[in-house]
Amino acid sequence: MKKSTEIVGLPIISIQDGQEVGKVKSLVINPDKGSVDFLTIEHEDWQVSVKAIPFKKVVGIGEYAVTVESESAVIDLNEIPIANQLVNKKIKITNNKVMTRKGQLIGEVVEYYVDDENGNILGMQLTVANREVALASASVLTYGKDIIIVNEDATSHFLDSVEQLVNPEVEVIKNQEVNEKDSLKNDTIDPFEGLNLVSEDEEVVALKEKQVELLKGKTVSRDILDNNGNVLFPEGTILSAEDVMKAQEEGPNIVIDLSMNVLA
């Protein structure tokens, strides 16, 4: 397992020639598969076209370099329509907001982790209510350009450490065992470091407070309309806490629209 920042910037070495063919410039994400399909290459001699290596051509990703069999693994993205389309989608994960399918904003991505054997995205590290948790990719519905959409019950699948992304089933079994013991003694324990479980209403309140925290102080990049088609927030509005709460009163669709159209 590698985090994305451990891959970007690594030199790419041809095993056959024993020489560097460039450095990893970026990871090209396939949002439908939830995987990294290509590594784009930075090379001082390649200024006109974009070069890349299909992840399936990668032999290994070590601490100091990415290795490929030979320079023939390098392709020109302009000659591979599918690869070019993925690059143009500009899907990123780090610094994206994470939202449930019903419009509850739950946090922001700090980093994401890739299986260095096959390129599959294993999961993400999120900042949620001033703490960091991990979330496996199984909870992700959509990797979008601006927003990552997750299952409604994603908060109940938070992991305490990113190491658990390698084998999340272990955490599931552990939680099931805890729940079985709790049911026997009629006591409930929350996965959040031993704190008491909150009610559904309290959870909604906490999520709304997080939305306020994430959006407060951001600048609206275009007019945001209310459910009746009237301008709720004109372009250029610097959002206050009251503004975000006003959007919440309008409904989840307005919050989603607002979240996707703000500048830092």
C-alpha positions in Angstrom: 0.0 0.0 0.0 1.3 3.5 -1.0 -0.1 6.9 -0.3 -0.4 9.1 -3.4 2.3 11.6 -2.2 4.8 8.7 -1.9 4.4 8.0 -5.6 4.3 11.5 -7.1 7.9 12.7 -7.8 9.5 9.3 -7.8 12.0 8.7 -10.7 10.9 6.0 -13.2 13.6 3.5 -14.0 13.8 1.2 -17.0 15.1 -2.2 -15.7 16.3 -3.1 -19.2 18.4 0.0 -19.8 19.2 0.9 -16.2 18.3 4.5 -16.7 15.7 7.0 -15.7 12.9 7.7 -18.2 11.3 10.5 -16.3 9.6 11.3 -13.0 6.0 10.6 -11.9 4.1 13.8 -12.4 0.6 12.8 -11.4 -1.8 9.8 -10.9 -4.6 9.4 -13.4 -7.7 8.1 -11.7 -10.4 6.0 -13.3 -13.5 7.1 -11.3 -15.6 4.2 -12.6 -13.1 1.5 -11.5 -11.9 3.3 -8.4 -8.3 2.8 -9.5 -5.1 4.6 -10.7 -4.9 3.5 -14.3 -1.9 5.7 -15.5 1.1 7.6 -14.1 1.9 10.7 -16.1 5.5 11.4 -16.7 7.5 14.6 -16.2 10.5 14.8 -18.6 12.4 17.9 -19.7 12.6 16.7 -23.3 8.8 16.0 -23.6 7.2 19.4 -23.8 4.6 19.0 -26.6 2.8 15.8 -25.8 1.8 14.1 -22.5 3.5 10.8 -21.8 2.3 8.2 -19.3 2.8 4.6 -18.1 -0.2 2.3 -17.7 -0.2 1.1 -14.1 -0.3 -2.5 -15.4 3.1 -1.9 -16.9 4.6 -1.0 -13.5 6.9 -3.7 -12.1 7.2 -2.1 -8.7 6.9 1.0 -6.6 9.7 1.3 -4.1 10.8 3.9 -1.6 13.2 5.5 -4.2 11.8 4.7 -7.6 9.1 3.2 -9.8 10.4 0.5 -12.1 9.2 -0.7 -15.5 10.7 -3.4 -17.8 11.7 -0.9 -20.5 11.1 2.5 -22.0 8.6 0.9 -24.3 6.1 1.0 -21.4 5.8 4.7 -22.0 2.9 5.8 -24.2 1.7 9.1 -25.7 -1.7 9.9 -24.2 -2.8 11.6 -27.5 -2.6 8.2 -29.2 -4.8 6.5 -26.5 -8.3 8.0 -26.5 -9.4 6.3 -23.3 -6.3 7.4 -21.4 -6.7 11.0 -22.7 -10.3 11.1 -21.6 -9.3 10.0 -18.1 -6.7 12.8 -17.9 -9.2 15.4 -19.1 -11.7 14.4 -16.4 -9.2 15.8 -13.9 -10.4 13.6 -11.1 -8.6 14.3 -7.9 -9.2 12.9 -4.4 -7.0 14.8 -2.0 -8.6 18.0 -0.7 -12.0 17.0 -2.0 -15.0 17.2 0.2 -16.8 14.0 1.2 -20.6 13.9 1.2 -23.2 11.2 1.7 -25.7 10.4 -1.1 -28.3 12.4 0.9 -26.2 15.5 1.0 -24.6 15.4 4.4 -21.1 16.9 4.3 -18.9 14.8 6.6 -15.4 15.8 6.0 -12.4 16.4 3.6 -9.8 14.1 2.2 -6.3 14.5 3.5 -4.7 11.6 1.5 -5.6 8.5 -0.4 -4.0 5.1 -0.6 -3.3 2.9 -3.6 -2.6 -0.9 -3.8 0.9 -0.8 -5.4 0.3 -4.2 -7.0 -2.8 -3.4 -9.1 -3.5 0.3 -8.7 -6.8 -0.1 -6.9 -7.7 2.7 -4.5 -7.9 1.1 -1.1 -9.3 4.1 0.8 -8.8 7.6 2.1 -7.7 9.5 5.1 -10.3 12.1 6.2 -10.4 15.1 8.5 -13.8 14.8 10.3 -14.7 17.1 13.2 -11.0 18.0 14.1 -9.9 14.3 14.0 -8.5 12.1 11.3 -10.1 8.8 10.3 -9.7 6.3 7.5 -12.5 5.1 5.2 -12.2 2.1 2.9 -13.1 2.5 -0.8 -16.0 0.1 -0.4 -18.0 3.0 1.1 -17.4 5.3 -2.0 -20.2 5.6 -4.5 -18.7 8.3 -6.7 -15.2 9.8 -7.2 -16.2 13.2 -8.6 -14.1 16.2 -9.7 -15.2 18.3 -6.8 -17.1 16.0 -4.4 -16.7 12.4 -3.3 -20.0 10.7 -2.6 -20.1 7.9 0.0 -22.7 5.6 1.4 -25.2 6.9 3.9 -23.7 4.7 6.7 -20.1 5.6 5.9 -19.6 7.2 9.3 -20.2 3.9 11.0 -17.3 2.4 8.9 -14.6 4.8 9.9 -11.3 3.1 10.8 -8.9 4.3 13.5 -5.8 3.9 11.3 -4.9 3.7 7.6 -3.2 0.4 8.2 -6.7 -1.2 8.5 -7.3 -0.3 4.9 -5.2 -3.2 3.8 -7.6 -5.7 5.5 -10.8 -3.8 6.5 -12.6 -7.1 7.1 -10.6 -7.5 10.3 -12.1 -4.3 11.6 -15.6 -5.4 10.5 -15.2 -8.7 12.4 -13.9 -6.9 15.5 -16.8 -4.5 15.4 -19.3 -7.4 15.1 -17.7 -9.1 18.1 -18.0 -5.9 20.1 -21.6 -5.4 19.1 -22.4 -9.0 20.2 -20.8 -8.5 23.6 -22.6 -5.2 24.0 -26.0 -6.7 23.2 -25.5 -9.3 25.9 -24.7 -6.7 28.5 -27.3 -4.2 27.1 -24.6 -1.6 26.7 -23.4 0.1 23.5 -19.9 1.2 22.5 -19.1 3.5 19.7 -16.2 2.9 17.3 -15.0 6.5 18.0 -12.5 5.7 20.8 -14.9 4.6 23.4 -17.3 7.5 23.3 -21.0 6.9 23.9 -23.1 6.4 20.7 -25.1 9.5 19.8 -28.7 9.4 18.6 -29.5 9.8 14.9 -30.7 13.4 15.6 -27.5 14.3 17.4 -25.5 12.8 14.5 -27.4 15.0 12.0 -26.6 18.0 14.1 -23.0 17.1 14.2 -22.8 16.7 10.4 -24.5 20.0 9.9 -22.0 21.7 12.2 -19.2 20.2 10.2 -20.8 21.6 7.0 -20.8 25.0 8.6 -17.1 24.6 9.6 -16.1 23.5 6.1 -18.0 26.2 4.1 -17.7 29.2 6.5 -15.4 31.8 5.0 -15.4 30.3 1.5 -16.3 32.5 -1.5 -19.2 31.6 -3.8 -18.0 31.2 -7.3 -21.4 31.6 -9.1 -25.0 32.6 -8.2 -26.6 30.0 -6.0 -30.4 29.7 -6.5 -33.0 28.6 -3.9 -35.7 26.0 -4.6 -37.9 28.7 -6.2 -35.2 29.8 -8.6 -34.4 33.0 -6.7 -30.8 34.0 -6.0 -29.9 32.8 -2.5 -26.2 33.8 -2.6 -24.8 36.0 -5.3 -21.5 35.2 -6.9 -18.7 36.6 -4.7 -20.5 36.2 -1.4 -18.2 35.3 1.5 -20.2 32.7 3.4 -20.9 33.2 7.1 -22.1 30.5 9.5 -25.6 31.9 9.1 -25.4 31.7 5.3 -24.5 28.0 5.5 -27.4 27.3 7.9 -29.7 29.2 5.6 -28.6 26.8 2.8 -29.2 23.8 5.0 -32.8 25.0 5.6 -33.3 25.0 1.9 -32.4 21.3 1.7 -29.5 18.9 0.8 -29.6 19.8 -2.9 -28.8 23.4 -2.1 -25.9 22.5 0.2 -24.5 20.2 -2.5 -24.8 23.0 -5.1 -23.1 25.4 -2.7 -20.3 23.0 -1.8 -19.5 22.4 -5.5 -19.3 26.2 -6.2 -17.1 27.8 -3.6 -13.5 28.9 -3.7 -11.1 28.5 -0.7 
